[in-house]
């Protein structure tokens, strides 16, 4: 059977990222010009295609290449991939016009089923000797978190038909899904991929698998408490949230300390630019965890929930600063993607500017600062730079790469 051209799969994932960037810019323009669309429906489309179109496809492509490409599962993978594309296209053609309704819910459900099939493929078809590696165990945990996160969407229908969309359980089920997607599936799988590249270079990391995995997985589970603090729960949940946030930082520093001895050699084996991208993503990951630790305290937990700009800024920090930059680095390292140096610099500049603007607006609402007249125009222009960057990576990267 003909081998799968994973470069095409990466281009398709990037095409979804381009759509996400266009939708994001359109959402910024709603305040500036009249747009003949329903804002809420575009938000639904933007978020679903971002998480399920770009991140999911990029991650599963990497997992297939690194763990399954040599396992004679191409036919099964093609079927799962085709099923996944069918569900994604269905969401792309339904969410902008109806939001959460019959067709979009059907296609979202089909996507969940497709993701279960991929998890099954990974769990059952990865080579036996690979299963003893720390990277495999981490990615296996990440896929468990992905499956667990789907409890949120499955419960939405029941909640809407019984308690209604205004119930706190409606929001909690959404937060449950987002938490275990972002902090479980995305972050843990990216860490697993990092360890996979270390293992490929035969760089030994002296670390107890059982203890490290316990710390890592516990930090993910316990930090879900951060997502319920807006309900002003009992003090025990604040304590749990604080412990989970501290455990995240413990995991971070364990990784940093363990990598310190072999990093110089490892960085020399990476393709030009990958080391810098990973360091940048690692910095934003640290910022993310510090923000989570801050919101374990009641005052900041309430502030974060009441201030939408802080929430959007945080989600974009993780999606763009941590996840997307890491994915670009790993795809570049595997030879599946070429990123021009100037394009990445422009992407990073757009990211920093939009983050500063989002957090400034949130701080203005909090501290009573003024919003300058052209704020929304500047934010829209900065967001449009993402469109330029992704389009350039998609169609012009190989001709203009200087890394």
C-alpha positions as CSV (number, residue, x, y, z in Angstrom):
1,X,0.0,0.0,0.0
2,X,1.2,3.5,-0.9
3,X,2.7,5.4,2.1
4,X,0.7,8.2,3.6
5,X,2.0,11.7,2.6
6,X,2.0,13.3,6.0
7,X,3.2,16.6,4.6
8,X,-0.3,16.9,2.9
9,X,-1.9,16.2,6.3
10,X,0.2,19.0,7.8
11,X,-0.9,21.4,5.1
12,X,-4.5,20.5,5.7
13,X,-4.0,21.2,9.4
14,X,-2.4,24.5,8.5
15,X,-5.3,25.3,6.3
16,X,-7.6,24.9,9.3
17,X,-5.2,27.2,11.3
18,X,-5.5,29.8,8.5
19,X,-9.3,29.6,8.7
20,X,-9.0,30.1,12.5
21,X,-6.9,33.2,11.9
22,X,-9.4,34.6,9.4
23,X,-12.2,33.9,11.8
24,X,-10.3,35.5,14.6
25,X,-9.6,38.6,12.6
26,X,-13.3,38.8,11.6
27,X,-14.3,38.6,15.2
28,X,-12.0,41.6,16.0
29,X,-13.5,43.5,13.1
30,X,-17.1,43.2,14.4
31,X,-16.4,46.3,16.6
32,X,-14.8,48.2,13.7
33,X,-17.1,47.5,10.7
34,X,-20.4,45.9,10.0
35,X,-20.1,42.2,9.2
36,X,-23.1,40.2,7.9
37,X,-22.7,37.3,10.3
38,X,-23.7,36.1,13.7
39,X,-20.9,36.9,16.2
40,X,-21.7,34.0,18.5
41,X,-21.8,31.5,15.7
42,X,-18.4,32.6,14.4
43,X,-17.0,32.2,18.0
44,X,-18.2,28.6,18.1
45,X,-16.6,28.0,14.7
46,X,-13.4,29.7,15.6
47,X,-13.0,27.7,18.8
48,X,-13.9,24.3,17.4
49,X,-11.7,24.5,14.3
50,X,-8.8,25.9,16.4
51,X,-8.8,22.9,18.8
52,X,-10.1,20.2,16.6
53,X,-8.9,21.3,13.1
54,X,-5.5,22.6,13.8
55,X,-4.2,21.3,17.1
56,X,-5.8,17.8,17.0
57,X,-4.7,17.1,13.4
58,X,-1.2,18.4,14.0
59,X,-0.8,16.3,17.1
60,X,-2.2,13.1,15.7
61,X,0.0,13.5,12.5
62,X,3.0,13.8,14.7
63,X,1.9,10.8,16.8
64,X,1.4,8.7,13.7
65,X,4.8,9.6,12.3
66,X,6.7,8.9,15.5
67,X,4.9,5.9,16.8
68,X,2.7,4.2,14.1
69,X,4.2,4.9,10.7
70,X,6.2,1.6,10.8
71,X,3.4,-0.5,12.3
72,X,1.4,-1.4,9.2
73,X,-1.7,0.5,10.2
74,X,-1.8,2.9,7.2
75,X,-5.2,1.6,6.0
76,X,-6.8,2.0,9.4
77,X,-5.3,5.4,9.9
78,X,-6.5,6.6,6.5
79,X,-10.1,5.6,7.4
80,X,-9.9,7.3,10.8
81,X,-8.4,10.4,9.1
82,X,-11.1,10.5,6.4
83,X,-13.8,10.1,9.1
84,X,-12.2,12.9,11.1
85,X,-12.1,15.2,8.0
86,X,-15.8,14.5,7.3
87,X,-16.7,15.6,10.8
88,X,-14.5,18.7,10.7
89,X,-15.9,19.8,7.3
90,X,-19.4,19.3,8.7
91,X,-18.7,21.5,11.6
92,X,-17.1,24.1,9.4
93,X,-20.2,24.2,7.2
94,X,-22.7,24.2,10.1
95,X,-21.4,26.2,13.0
96,X,-21.2,29.6,11.2
97,X,-24.8,29.4,10.1
98,X,-26.6,27.8,13.1
99,X,-24.2,27.7,16.1
100,X,-25.0,24.8,18.4
101,X,-27.9,23.1,16.6
102,X,-28.8,19.8,15.1
103,X,-26.2,19.5,12.3
104,X,-23.3,21.0,14.3
105,X,-24.0,18.7,17.2
106,X,-24.1,15.7,15.0
107,X,-20.8,16.5,13.3
108,X,-19.2,17.3,16.7
109,X,-20.4,13.9,18.0
110,X,-18.9,12.2,15.0
111,X,-15.6,13.9,15.7
112,X,-15.6,12.6,19.2
113,X,-16.1,9.1,17.9
114,X,-13.3,9.5,15.4
115,X,-11.0,10.6,18.2
116,X,-11.8,7.5,20.2
117,X,-10.8,5.4,17.2
118,X,-7.4,7.2,17.0
119,X,-6.8,6.7,20.7
120,X,-7.6,3.0,20.3
121,X,-5.2,2.8,17.3
122,X,-2.4,4.3,19.3
123,X,-3.0,2.3,22.4
124,X,-3.2,-1.1,20.6
125,X,-0.8,-0.8,17.7
126,X,2.2,1.0,19.1
127,X,5.2,-1.4,19.2
128,X,5.6,-3.4,22.4
129,X,9.1,-2.2,23.3
130,X,8.0,1.4,22.8
131,X,5.5,1.1,25.5
132,X,8.2,1.0,28.1
133,X,9.4,4.5,27.2
134,X,8.4,7.5,29.3
135,X,7.3,9.4,26.2
136,X,4.8,6.7,25.3
137,X,3.4,6.6,28.8
138,X,3.0,10.4,28.8
139,X,1.2,10.4,25.5
140,X,-0.9,7.5,26.6
141,X,-2.0,9.6,29.6
142,X,-2.6,12.6,27.2
143,X,-5.0,10.5,25.1
144,X,-6.8,9.4,28.3
145,X,-7.3,13.0,29.2
146,X,-8.6,13.6,25.6
147,X,-11.2,10.9,26.0
148,X,-12.1,12.1,29.5
149,X,-12.6,15.6,28.3
150,X,-15.4,14.4,26.0
151,X,-17.5,13.8,29.1
152,X,-18.2,17.6,28.9
153,X,-19.7,17.7,25.4
154,X,-21.7,14.4,26.0
155,X,-23.2,15.9,29.1
156,X,-24.3,19.2,27.4
157,X,-27.3,17.7,25.7
158,X,-28.6,16.2,29.0
159,X,-28.0,19.5,30.9
160,X,-29.7,21.6,28.2
161,X,-32.8,19.4,28.2
162,X,-33.0,19.2,32.0
163,X,-31.4,22.2,33.7
164,X,-31.1,24.6,30.8
165,X,-28.2,26.5,29.4
166,X,-28.3,29.1,32.2
167,X,-27.4,26.4,34.8
168,X,-23.9,26.5,36.3
169,X,-23.6,22.8,35.2
170,X,-23.7,24.0,31.6
171,X,-20.7,26.2,32.0
172,X,-18.9,23.6,34.2
173,X,-19.3,21.0,31.5
174,X,-17.7,23.4,29.0
175,X,-14.9,24.2,31.4
176,X,-14.4,20.5,32.1
177,X,-13.9,19.9,28.4
178,X,-11.5,22.9,27.9
179,X,-9.4,22.1,30.9
180,X,-8.7,18.5,30.0
181,X,-8.1,19.5,26.4
182,X,-5.7,22.3,27.1
183,X,-4.0,21.0,30.2
184,X,-4.3,17.3,29.6
185,X,-4.4,16.4,26.0
186,X,-2.4,19.3,24.5
187,X,0.2,20.0,27.2
188,X,0.9,16.4,28.3
189,X,1.2,15.2,24.7
190,X,3.6,18.0,23.8
191,X,5.7,17.1,26.8
192,X,5.6,13.4,25.6
193,X,6.8,14.5,22.2
194,X,9.7,16.4,23.7
195,X,10.8,13.3,25.6
196,X,10.3,11.2,22.4
197,X,12.9,13.4,20.6
198,X,15.2,13.0,23.6
199,X,14.8,9.2,23.4
200,X,15.5,9.2,19.7
201,X,18.8,10.9,20.4
202,X,19.6,8.4,23.1
203,X,19.8,11.2,25.7
204,X,19.2,9.5,29.1
205,X,17.0,11.3,31.6
206,X,17.4,10.1,35.1
207,X,13.8,10.2,36.3
208,X,11.5,7.8,38.0
209,X,8.6,7.1,35.6
210,X,6.0,6.2,38.1
211,X,6.6,9.2,40.4
212,X,6.9,11.7,37.6
213,X,3.7,10.5,35.9
214,X,1.9,10.6,39.2
215,X,3.0,14.2,39.7
216,X,2.1,15.2,36.1
217,X,-1.3,13.5,36.0
218,X,-2.2,14.6,39.5
219,X,-1.4,18.3,38.6
220,X,-3.8,18.0,35.6
221,X,-6.6,16.5,37.6
222,X,-6.3,18.8,40.6
223,X,-6.1,22.0,38.6
224,X,-9.6,21.4,37.3
225,X,-10.6,22.9,40.6
226,X,-9.5,26.2,39.2
227,X,-12.4,26.0,36.7
228,X,-15.0,25.8,39.5
229,X,-13.8,28.6,41.7
230,X,-16.1,31.1,40.0
231,X,-19.0,29.3,41.8
232,X,-17.5,30.4,45.2
233,X,-17.2,26.8,46.5
234,X,-16.0,25.5,49.8
235,X,-12.5,26.4,50.9
236,X,-11.3,22.9,50.2
237,X,-11.6,23.4,46.5
238,X,-9.4,26.5,46.7
239,X,-6.8,24.4,48.5
240,X,-7.0,21.7,45.9
241,X,-6.6,24.2,43.1
242,X,-3.6,25.7,44.9
243,X,-2.0,22.3,45.3
244,X,-2.6,21.4,41.7
245,X,-1.0,24.7,40.5
246,X,2.0,24.1,42.7
247,X,2.4,20.6,41.4
248,X,2.4,21.9,37.8
249,X,5.3,24.2,38.7
250,X,7.1,21.2,40.4
251,X,6.7,19.2,37.2
252,X,8.1,22.2,35.2
253,X,11.2,22.6,37.4
254,X,11.8,18.8,37.4
255,X,11.8,18.8,33.6
256,X,14.1,21.9,33.5
257,X,16.6,20.5,36.0
258,X,16.6,17.0,34.4
259,X,17.1,18.5,30.9
260,X,19.9,20.8,32.0
261,X,22.7,18.3,31.7
262,X,21.8,17.0,28.2
263,X,20.2,20.1,26.7
264,X,23.4,21.4,25.1
265,X,24.0,18.2,23.2
266,X,20.3,17.8,22.4
267,X,20.0,21.4,21.1
268,X,22.9,20.7,18.8
269,X,21.0,17.8,17.2
270,X,17.9,19.9,16.5
271,X,17.3,21.7,13.3
272,X,18.1,25.4,13.1
273,X,15.5,27.5,14.9
274,X,13.8,24.6,16.8
275,X,15.7,25.2,20.0
276,X,14.7,28.9,20.0
277,X,11.1,28.1,19.4
278,X,11.0,25.5,22.2
279,X,12.6,27.9,24.6
280,X,10.0,30.5,23.8
281,X,7.2,28.0,24.2
282,X,8.7,26.9,27.5
283,X,8.7,30.5,28.7
284,X,5.0,31.0,27.8
285,X,4.2,27.7,29.5
286,X,5.8,29.0,32.7
287,X,3.8,32.2,32.4
288,X,0.6,30.1,32.0
289,X,1.3,28.2,35.2
290,X,2.0,31.3,37.2
291,X,-1.3,32.8,36.1
292,X,-3.0,29.6,37.1
293,X,-1.4,29.7,40.5
294,X,-2.6,33.3,40.9
295,X,-6.2,32.4,40.2
296,X,-6.1,29.8,42.9
297,X,-6.7,32.8,45.3
298,X,-10.3,33.9,45.7
299,X,-9.8,37.5,44.6
300,X,-8.1,36.7,41.4
301,X,-10.4,33.7,40.7
302,X,-13.4,36.1,40.8
303,X,-11.5,38.7,38.7
304,X,-10.6,36.1,36.0
305,X,-14.2,34.9,35.7
306,X,-15.7,38.4,35.6
307,X,-13.2,39.7,33.0
308,X,-13.6,38.1,29.6
309,X,-10.5,39.8,28.2
310,X,-8.3,38.0,30.8
311,X,-10.0,34.7,29.9
312,X,-9.5,35.2,26.1
313,X,-5.9,36.4,26.7
314,X,-5.1,33.3,28.8
315,X,-6.7,30.9,26.2
316,X,-4.7,32.6,23.4
317,X,-1.5,32.5,25.5
318,X,-1.8,28.7,25.7
319,X,-3.2,28.1,22.2
320,X,-0.7,30.4,20.3
321,X,2.2,30.9,22.7
322,X,2.6,27.3,24.0
323,X,0.8,24.9,21.8
324,X,1.1,26.3,18.3
325,X,4.8,27.3,18.7
326,X,5.6,23.9,20.1
327,X,3.7,22.2,17.2
328,X,5.6,24.3,14.7
329,X,8.9,23.3,16.3
330,X,8.1,19.6,16.4
331,X,6.8,19.6,12.8
332,X,9.9,21.4,11.7
333,X,12.1,18.9,13.5
334,X,10.4,16.0,11.8
335,X,10.8,17.6,8.4
336,X,7.1,18.0,7.9
337,X,7.1,21.8,8.0
338,X,9.4,24.6,7.0
339,X,9.1,28.0,8.7
340,X,10.8,31.1,7.4
341,X,12.6,33.0,10.2
342,X,11.0,36.3,9.4
343,X,7.5,34.7,9.4
344,X,8.0,33.3,12.8
345,X,9.4,36.6,14.1
346,X,6.2,38.3,12.6
347,X,4.0,35.7,14.2
348,X,5.7,36.2,17.6
349,X,5.3,40.0,17.3
350,X,1.6,39.7,16.5
351,X,1.2,37.3,19.4
352,X,2.9,39.6,21.9
353,X,1.0,42.7,20.6
354,X,-2.4,41.0,20.8
355,X,-1.7,39.6,24.2
356,X,-0.6,43.0,25.5
357,X,-3.8,44.6,24.1
358,X,-6.1,41.9,25.5
359,X,-4.5,42.1,29.0
360,X,-4.5,45.9,28.8
361,X,-8.2,46.0,28.1
362,X,-8.8,43.5,30.9
363,X,-6.6,45.6,33.3
364,X,-8.5,48.8,32.1
365,X,-11.8,47.3,33.1
366,X,-10.3,46.2,36.4
367,X,-8.3,49.3,37.3
368,X,-10.3,52.0,35.5
369,X,-7.7,52.8,32.9
370,X,-8.7,54.5,29.6
371,X,-9.1,52.7,26.3
372,X,-7.4,54.6,23.5
373,X,-9.6,55.5,20.5
374,X,-7.9,53.1,17.9
375,X,-7.7,50.2,20.3
376,X,-10.0,47.9,18.3
377,X,-8.5,48.8,15.0
378,X,-5.0,48.1,16.2
379,X,-6.2,44.8,17.7
380,X,-7.8,43.8,14.4
381,X,-4.7,44.8,12.4
382,X,-2.4,42.8,14.7
383,X,-4.8,39.8,14.5
384,X,-4.6,40.1,10.7
385,X,-0.9,39.5,10.9
386,X,-1.6,35.9,12.0
387,X,-3.4,35.4,8.7
388,X,-0.4,36.6,6.8
389,X,2.0,34.4,8.8
390,X,0.0,31.2,8.5
391,X,-0.6,31.8,4.8
392,X,3.1,32.4,4.2
393,X,4.0,29.2,6.1
394,X,1.4,27.3,4.1
395,X,2.3,28.4,0.6
396,X,5.7,30.1,0.7
397,X,7.8,28.5,3.5
398,X,10.1,26.3,1.6
399,X,11.1,29.0,-0.9
400,X,12.0,31.5,1.7
401,X,13.3,29.5,4.7
402,X,16.5,30.9,6.2
403,X,16.6,28.6,9.3
